[in-house]
Amino acid sequence: MSAPTTSPDLPLVAFDLIGVLAEPSWREIDGAPDRERWHRLRVGAIDEHEFWDAAAAAAYRACLRLRTDRLALVSRLRARGHRIALATNFARAWLAVVREQLGAAGLVDHWLCSGELGVAKPDPRFWSHLRGLAPAVVVVDDQLDNVVAARAAGLTGVWALPGADLEARLVAALAGAPGPHP
């Protein structure tokens, strides 16, 4: 089955990964996270074995799951012609698990991972990578600081507030984004 035809005239929708499309956070595996090591891992400055031990690495890979409700939302957006990006602060080593789970569905057009780019949200350089993909971009993130930074960079930001109707928030943002709409 082929993927639905996408339109470059519609806004690109860029989803964060953990907290939006997938769960759990690595923080649920590591009870006392070292923020400096995490920052270095998420921008690709260190390898995973420098972050935590093999048992923690295996445990995280085993429990990392995509949310079916959010994948259904992504599928509906694709069916309407939107291109989809994954825009995440995530370790390069973990991305293969997500690519295997999500890539087979053919839902993601662009993969922007801080571990591969060498820069993490909310750094303006991260948003520059995203802005280069489409004239209009809607960013969906569970971290309010990232939403604010995306807006400051000229992108439309949607906060995936826990418990709120994300689809309604996203549809409203798409209606206000530049360009034609479905």
C-alpha positions in Angstrom: 0.0 0.0 0.0 1.4 3.4 -0.9 1.6 6.4 1.3 -1.0 9.1 0.7 0.1 12.0 -1.5 1.3 14.9 0.4 1.1 18.6 -0.5 4.0 21.0 -0.2 1.4 23.8 0.1 0.2 22.5 3.4 2.1 23.2 6.6 4.6 20.5 7.6 3.6 19.1 11.0 6.7 18.4 13.2 6.1 16.1 16.2 8.3 15.7 19.2 8.8 12.1 20.2 8.9 11.4 23.9 5.8 12.8 25.6 4.0 13.3 22.3 4.3 10.2 20.0 6.2 7.8 22.3 6.8 6.8 25.9 8.4 6.5 28.4 11.1 9.0 29.0 14.6 7.7 29.6 14.2 9.4 33.0 11.9 6.6 34.1 14.7 4.1 33.7 17.4 6.3 35.3 16.4 7.3 38.8 19.1 9.9 39.3 19.8 11.4 35.9 22.9 13.3 35.2 21.7 16.4 33.3 25.1 17.2 31.8 25.6 13.7 30.5 22.1 13.7 29.1 22.8 17.0 27.3 26.0 15.6 25.8 24.2 12.3 24.7 21.3 14.1 23.1 23.6 16.2 20.9 25.7 13.3 20.0 28.8 14.4 22.0 29.0 11.0 23.8 27.9 7.5 23.1 25.2 5.6 25.0 27.7 3.5 26.9 29.1 6.7 28.4 25.6 7.6 29.6 24.4 4.4 31.3 25.1 0.7 31.6 24.1 -2.0 29.2 21.2 -3.2 31.4 19.6 0.3 31.5 20.1 0.6 27.7 18.4 -2.8 27.1 15.6 -1.9 29.5 14.9 1.4 27.7 14.8 -0.2 24.3 12.5 -2.9 25.5 9.9 -0.5 26.9 10.1 2.3 24.3 6.7 2.3 22.6 4.8 4.5 20.2 1.4 5.7 21.3 -1.3 4.2 19.0 -3.7 7.2 19.6 -1.0 9.6 18.4 -0.1 7.4 15.4 -3.7 7.5 14.4 -3.6 11.3 14.5 -0.4 11.3 12.4 -2.2 9.0 9.9 -5.2 11.3 9.7 -2.9 14.3 9.0 -1.1 12.3 6.3 -4.4 11.4 4.7 -5.2 15.1 4.5 -2.0 15.8 2.7 0.3 17.0 5.4 4.0 16.1 5.4 5.2 14.9 8.8 8.5 15.4 10.6 9.9 13.9 13.7 11.7 16.7 15.6 13.1 15.3 18.8 15.8 15.7 21.5 16.8 12.1 21.4 19.9 10.0 21.5 21.1 8.7 18.2 21.5 5.2 19.7 17.8 5.0 20.5 16.5 6.4 17.2 16.9 3.0 15.5 14.2 1.5 17.7 11.7 4.3 16.8 12.7 4.2 13.1 11.9 0.4 13.1 8.5 1.0 14.8 7.5 4.1 12.9 9.4 3.8 9.6 7.6 0.8 8.4 4.3 2.8 8.5 5.7 5.3 6.1 4.3 8.2 8.1 7.5 10.3 8.6 8.9 12.4 5.8 11.7 14.0 7.8 13.7 12.8 10.8 15.3 15.6 12.9 17.1 14.1 15.9 19.3 16.2 18.1 21.7 13.3 18.4 22.2 13.4 14.7 22.1 17.1 14.2 24.5 18.0 17.1 22.1 20.6 18.4 19.0 20.3 20.6 15.7 22.2 21.2 15.2 24.9 22.2 18.4 26.1 20.5 17.5 28.4 17.5 19.8 26.2 15.3 17.5 23.3 15.8 14.6 25.4 14.5 16.7 26.5 11.5 16.9 22.9 10.4 13.2 22.6 10.6 12.5 25.9 8.9 14.5 24.7 5.9 12.1 21.9 5.2 8.9 23.9 4.5 7.6 27.5 4.3 5.1 26.8 7.1 5.8 24.5 10.0 3.6 23.6 13.0 5.6 22.1 15.9 3.9 19.9 18.4 5.9 19.5 21.7 5.1 18.5 25.3 7.7 21.0 26.6 6.3 24.5 26.8 9.8 26.0 26.6 10.2 24.3 23.2 6.9 25.6 22.0 7.8 29.1 23.0 11.2 28.8 21.3 9.6 27.5 18.1 7.2 30.4 18.1 10.1 32.8 18.6 11.8 31.2 15.6 8.7 32.0 13.4 7.1 28.6 13.6 3.6 27.8 14.8 3.8 26.0 18.2 1.3 23.6 19.7 1.7 22.5 23.3 0.8 18.8 23.8 -0.5 19.6 27.3 -1.2 16.3 29.1 -4.9 15.7 29.3 -5.9 18.3 26.7 -7.4 17.4 23.3 -4.2 17.5 21.2 -6.1 17.0 17.9 -8.4 20.0 18.5 -5.4 22.1 19.5 -3.5 21.0 16.3 -6.5 21.5 14.0 -6.9 25.1 15.4 -3.2 25.8 14.8 -3.3 24.4 11.3 -6.3 26.6 10.6 -4.2 29.7 11.6 -1.0 28.6 9.9 0.0 30.2 6.6 -1.0 28.5 3.3 -4.0 26.6 2.1 -5.9 24.3 4.5 -7.9 21.1 4.1 
